[in-house]
């Protein structure tokens, strides 16, 4: 985490909380990446599926 990051407080029970950097949604990231051509929703879904098939799992960092 870095200064200025948005955080989520996750209740773990027993008065324990986990701090986790907030992940942005695809909608929040729109316009950050400039590609030479437009990318369809089907292509984006295929890229995500390919990344998952290659071994990426949520929380891997």
N, C-alpha and C positions, 0 to 999 in steps of 0.2 A: 504494500500500500504506500501511497505517496500523499503528500500534502495536497489538499483539494479534492481527493477522491471522495465519491459518494459511498456511504457505507450502509449495509443492512445489519440490523441487530437481530440475531436469531436466538429465540429462547430455546435452551436445551433442557430445561427442567431444573428443579432444585435451586433456583436463583442464579443459574449459570447461563451466560449469553455468549454467543460466538459473533465476532465482528468479521464481516466478509465484504470485500470490495463489490459494489453493485455492478452487475453486468448489464450492459445496455441491450435493448432489443434491436432487431434488424431495422425497424422503423426509425429508431433513434440515430442509427448510423447512416441513414440515407444521405447521399451526397458527399460522404467522406472520401470514397474511392472513385477516382475518375478513370473509367475504362474506355478504350478506343471505340467500343461498340456497345450497344444496349444489351443487357442481359435479361432474359426472360425469367419469370418465376420458376418455370420448369427447369431451366439451366441451373438456377440457384439451388433448387431442391436437390438436383443431381449432384452438385458440388458438395453439399452438406452430407448427402448419403455416401458419396465416395470417401469423404473425410472420416465418417464413422466407420465405414468398412475397412479403412486403413488403420484403425485402432484408436482414433481419437474418442475420448469419452468426456462428458461434462466433468469438470473438476481437474482434468489433467492439465498441468501447467508447469 
